[in-house]
């Protein structure tokens, strides 16, 4: 079950990574996306499936480095560690601190507010993506502005939802996820990815001066998808995943 789930998660992450890199590129950095949707797949998987989720991030990113990014196998093997680390950050904190991933909202009134906030946030993001893909990329304004407003409005609503969860949900779960699964995961991944692409002598394809550009686009994009999409997946699917055979309570089993 773990091998099958890992293979499926890797395939989905790769496809979403290719789409993200092609539609929302960080200019001058092939394979880097300003809205890397794949992160919202393998980061929750790391919380649910342990190291299998981290490996799904690494392998999918490795193939993304080969195509369509056009990097060498050696460089791809190095920069893919960024996605491995992105899944590893929340996994480390959840396992080392022995935090049970319980994203349920305890108070009924707060739960009624939390679910619409996250759901509308995801819906706005999806609407923005559709507008940008089919209209903004071809015709420009005003569709690009519609995409931006939808994106930031969805992010704002999701952040409010996360804060509601942090205050009235399982505090250890939510605080651990916000710190390690959204902020730290995005920053560590962005630092490694930008370093691999700009600062390794004789290997990095981009000039060192692009490090801030690559890091900023990488980290901010990942924070957005983790705050919106990953939060929705974790709150909706965690109870079901924990009852299934693919749930990993330790690192591999």
C-alpha positions in Angstrom: 0.0 0.0 0.0 2.8 2.4 0.8 4.6 1.7 -2.4 1.5 2.1 -4.5 0.5 5.3 -2.7 4.1 6.6 -3.1 4.1 5.9 -6.8 0.7 7.6 -7.3 1.7 10.6 -5.2 5.0 11.0 -7.1 3.2 10.9 -10.5 0.6 13.5 -9.3 3.2 15.8 -7.8 5.3 15.6 -11.0 2.3 16.5 -13.3 1.3 19.4 -11.0 4.9 20.5 -10.9 5.2 20.6 -14.6 2.0 22.5 -15.0 3.0 25.0 -12.2 6.4 25.6 -13.7 5.1 26.2 -17.2 2.2 28.4 -16.3 3.5 30.3 -13.3 7.3 30.5 -13.9 9.8 32.6 -11.9 11.4 34.5 -14.7 15.0 33.4 -15.4 14.7 30.2 -13.3 13.5 27.1 -15.3 11.5 24.7 -13.1 10.8 27.3 -10.4 7.1 28.3 -10.0 5.6 31.3 -8.3 2.7 29.0 -7.4 4.1 25.4 -7.0 0.9 23.4 -6.4 2.9 20.2 -6.0 3.9 21.3 -2.5 0.3 21.1 -1.4 0.4 17.3 -2.2 3.7 16.0 -0.8 3.8 18.2 2.4 0.4 16.7 3.7 1.6 13.3 2.5 4.7 13.7 4.7 2.5 14.3 7.7 0.3 11.3 6.8 2.9 8.9 5.3 6.2 9.9 6.9 9.3 9.5 4.7 7.2 8.2 1.8 5.8 11.7 1.4 9.3 13.3 1.5 10.5 10.8 -1.2 7.5 11.7 -3.4 8.6 15.3 -3.3 12.2 14.4 -4.1 11.5 12.1 -7.0 8.9 14.3 -8.6 11.2 17.3 -8.4 14.1 15.2 -9.8 12.1 14.5 -13.0 10.9 18.1 -13.1 14.6 19.1 -13.2 15.2 16.8 -16.2 12.1 17.9 -18.0 10.9 20.5 -18.8 13.7 22.4 -16.8 16.5 20.8 -18.8 18.9 20.4 -16.0 21.6 17.7 -15.8 20.9 14.6 -13.7 23.6 15.7 -11.2 22.0 19.2 -10.7 18.5 17.7 -10.6 19.6 15.3 -7.9 20.9 18.2 -5.8 18.1 20.7 -6.2 15.5 18.0 -5.6 16.6 17.9 -2.0 14.7 21.1 -1.6 11.3 19.3 -2.0 12.5 16.5 0.2 13.3 19.0 2.9 10.0 20.7 2.5 8.2 17.5 3.5 10.8 16.7 6.1 10.3 19.9 8.1 6.7 19.2 9.3 7.5 15.5 9.6 10.4 16.2 11.9 8.4 18.4 14.2 5.3 16.3 14.3 7.2 13.1 15.0 9.9 14.5 17.3 7.4 16.5 19.4 5.0 13.6 19.3 2.2 15.8 18.0 -0.9 13.9 16.8 -2.1 15.5 13.5 -5.6 16.4 14.7 -7.0 19.2 12.5 -10.6 19.0 13.9 -12.3 22.1 15.1 -13.6 21.5 18.6 -16.3 24.2 19.0 -19.3 23.8 16.7 -19.7 27.6 16.1 -16.1 28.0 15.1 -16.2 24.9 12.9 -19.1 26.5 11.0 -17.0 29.5 10.3 -13.7 27.6 9.6 -15.0 25.3 6.8 -16.5 28.1 4.7 -13.3 30.3 5.1 -11.0 27.5 3.9 -13.4 26.3 1.2 -14.0 29.8 -0.2 -10.2 30.5 -0.1 -9.6 27.4 -2.2 -12.4 28.3 -4.6 -11.0 31.7 -5.1 -7.6 30.3 -5.8 -9.0 27.9 -8.4 -11.0 30.6 -10.0 -7.9 32.8 -10.2 -5.9 30.0 -11.7 -8.5 29.3 -14.4 -8.7 33.0 -15.3 -4.9 33.3 -15.5 -4.5 30.1 -17.6 -7.2 30.7 -20.1 -7.4 34.4 -20.2 -4.6 36.2 -18.4 -1.7 34.4 -20.1 -3.1 35.3 -23.5 -4.9 38.6 -23.2 -3.2 40.2 -20.1 -5.2 42.9 -18.3 -7.7 43.0 -16.7 -7.6 39.2 -16.4 -4.2 39.2 -14.7 -5.5 41.6 -12.0 -8.5 39.4 -11.5 -6.2 36.4 -10.9 -4.1 38.4 -8.4 -7.1 39.7 -6.5 -8.6 36.2 -6.4 -5.3 34.7 -5.2 -4.7 37.2 -2.4 -8.3 37.2 -1.3 -8.2 33.4 -1.1 -5.0 33.5 0.8 -6.4 36.1 3.3 -9.5 33.9 3.9 -7.4 30.8 4.4 -5.1 32.5 6.8 -8.1 33.7 8.8 -9.3 30.1 8.8 -5.9 28.8 10.0 -6.0 31.3 12.8 -9.5 30.1 13.8 -8.1 26.6 13.8 -5.1 27.6 15.9 -7.3 29.3 18.6 -10.2 26.8 18.9 -8.7 23.6 17.4 -5.9 21.3 18.7 -3.3 24.0 19.5 -0.3 21.7 19.3 -1.4 20.4 15.9 -2.1 23.8 14.4 0.9 25.7 15.8 3.2 22.9 14.7 1.7 22.9 11.2 1.8 26.7 10.8 5.4 26.9 11.9 6.9 23.8 10.3 4.5 22.9 7.6 3.9 26.4 6.1 6.6 28.8 7.1 9.7 26.7 7.8 9.0 24.2 5.0 8.7 27.0 2.4 11.8 29.0 3.6 14.1 25.9 3.9 13.0 24.6 0.5 13.4 28.0 -1.0 16.9 28.5 0.4 18.1 25.1 -0.8 16.6 25.4 -4.2 17.9 29.0 -4.8 21.3 27.9 -3.5 21.4 24.9 -5.9 20.5 27.0 -8.9 22.7 30.0 -8.3 25.6 29.4 -5.8 27.2 26.0 -6.5 30.5 26.7 -8.4 30.6 24.9 -11.7 27.2 23.4 -11.4 24.6 26.1 -10.9 23.1 27.3 -14.2 22.1 30.7 -13.0 24.1 33.7 -11.9 24.5 34.3 -8.1 22.7 37.6 -8.4 19.4 35.8 -9.0 19.5 34.1 -5.6 17.0 36.7 -4.0 14.7 36.4 -7.0 14.6 32.7 -7.0 14.3 32.4 -3.3 11.5 35.0 -3.0 9.4 33.5 -5.8 9.9 30.0 -4.5 9.2 30.6 -0.8 6.2 32.9 -1.3 4.6 30.7 -3.8 4.9 27.7 -1.6 3.6 29.5 1.4 0.5 30.4 -0.6 -0.3 26.9 -1.7 0.5 25.4 1.7 -1.7 27.9 3.5 -4.6 27.4 1.1 -4.6 24.0 -0.6 -2.6 21.9 1.9 -4.7 23.3 4.8 -7.9 22.3 3.0 -6.6 18.8 2.3 -5.3 18.3 5.8 -8.6 19.3 7.5 -10.8 17.4 5.0 -8.8 14.1 4.6 -6.8 13.6 7.8 -9.5 11.7 9.7 -10.0 9.3 6.8 -6.3 8.9 6.2 -5.6 8.1 9.8 -8.1 5.2 9.6 -6.6 3.8 6.5 -3.6 1.4 5.9 -1.4 4.1 4.3 -1.2 6.1 7.5 2.3 6.0 9.0 2.6 6.6 12.7 6.4 6.8 12.9 8.8 7.3 9.9 8.2 4.5 7.5 5.5 2.3 9.1 
